[in-house]
Amino acid sequence: MHRRIIAPGALAAASVLLAIPASAASFTPGAPGIGDPYYPAYGNGGYDVSHYDLRLKYQPATDELEGTATILARTTQDLSRFDLDFLLDVSEVRVNGVKAAFTTSGEHELVVTPRTPLPKGTAVTVVVRYTGVPSSKKAYGFTSWHRTPDGGIAANEPEAAWWWFPSNDHPLDKATYDVSVLVPDGTQALSNGTLQSTSSKLGWTRWNWRQNKPQATYLATLALGKFDITTSTSEGGVPVVNAYSKDLGDNDGAARASVERTGELVDWLSGYFGPYPFSSAGGYVPNTTTGYALETQTRVYYSPRQFANGSNTSVVVHELAHQWWGDSVSLKSWKDIWINEGFARYAQWLWSEHEGEGTAQELADYVYASHPADDPFWTVKPGDPGPDNQFDIAVYDRGALAIQALRNAIGDDAFFAILKGWPQRHAYGNASVADFQRYAEQVSDKPLAALFDTWLYEPVKPATPAARTAKATPRTVASPAQPKSWKKIAATNEIHGH
């Protein structure tokens, strides 16, 4: 801290010296976690990030990554030191241009001590230089970096950033991004947002991507390899960038037949959820052995396995619905996962209606009847499932049942007003299940606490299904026919089995 002495003489100097210890005592370390009950060590306290500028160089033959991350942030307390979530090997850290001390702690913490403490409200520029082989790094026994025959991929939930850039890794701290990647000629580098430029020199090509809307760290993705990239514009005017590994084999046709419909599906979803919230859309299918898909913002990650049995637009609908439910409006805490997954699943039910393969009500009846009262399915509480059940099928299917129950309770006019209004109300921000309940009550002018408690929080099967009339009983849907769309929807049950 720099203090200006405005009074002359020894007395003034002495008063300043006396003030320093008291002032310094107010500077404390930022918390090593942001306070999420499911993941206490994820994210960090003491600062808020506004922008990540990532300048990277990648060698696919060896999986070596070099990087310089410039992080723009502002302190939220008088800060003596702070943490970043990161796994690679750091050679230098600077804070506001001055070299800072750094060390590591725990499974994934980079601890930075600035030479001078940072007062609350200070604009901070943090520069981190680093190198490493991402595929060699694990935390908590796993990796979120997927080595491919021709490169590597960063995609996972709830954590993926640690393997390629230092961050405040929690959805509460969203930021914009510039990602610039140097790769050998013939290799492509994909990330979120829009491609600003490419340039080649001396056998290397630089790809510059920009995400100009706030983005959670787990929704940032990096794909490095040999891709066939397609570009188009949806009828509604949304630019679409898709990419496919050149070695997908037998899954190539089905992957393209699904993902190439992205523009059409974005426009269709806009009819329910309002204008598409980002500058581009798209997806990529790398040659990985994973089984999940992930709603990485504007550039969805799909595993080839999703298309092993042919095309499946239902999985594309699910991940694109997340662009509104989870990406633009992000959760406040990981226990709020129902808002992301329940509504993405319900979008699949709406697509089934659109395709004439089963209405949302028919799907709700089938799901309700498929799980007897003693099925553990009913013990998972979608409104707060716990970290071990965060991606349990009940969060998806019982979560969608809750949405159908809401629709039936308040009527279609209020229900579809909520579907369109919620992404506008909290655009580019964060919200909780409690926030959603209050909003639904406001729009519908109905008390909904009992309905939310029954469908999201009671660890038992509700006495009556999510039916349209109060006269309905469990007998009404004891043996409903399996909707035609069910197999396609069920094929996506493990898309978030990280």
Protein Blocks (a to p, Z undefined) as FASTA:
>chain_A
ZZddfbgcjklmmmmmmmmmmmmmmpccddfbehiaklmmggjehiacfbdcddddddfk
nopacdddddddddfbdcfbdcdddfbdcfbdceehiacddddehjlpccdddfbdcdeh
iacdddddddddfklpceehiafbdcdfklccddddfbfklmmpccdddfklgcdddddd
dddehiacddehjdfbdcdeehiacdddddfbdcdfklpccddddddddddddfkopacd
ddddfklojmlmmmmmmmmmmmmmmmmmmmmnopafbfbecddddddfbfbdcfbehiac
ddfklmmnoccfklmmmmmmmmmnoplmccfbfklmmmmmmmmmmmmmmmmmmnonapfk
lmmmmmmmmpcfklmklmpcfklnojklmmgfklmmmmmmmmmmmmmmnojklmmmmmmm
mmmmmgoiacdfklmmmmmmmmnopafklmmmmmmmpccdcfbdcdfbfkbcfklmmmgc
cdfklmmmmmmmmmmmZZ
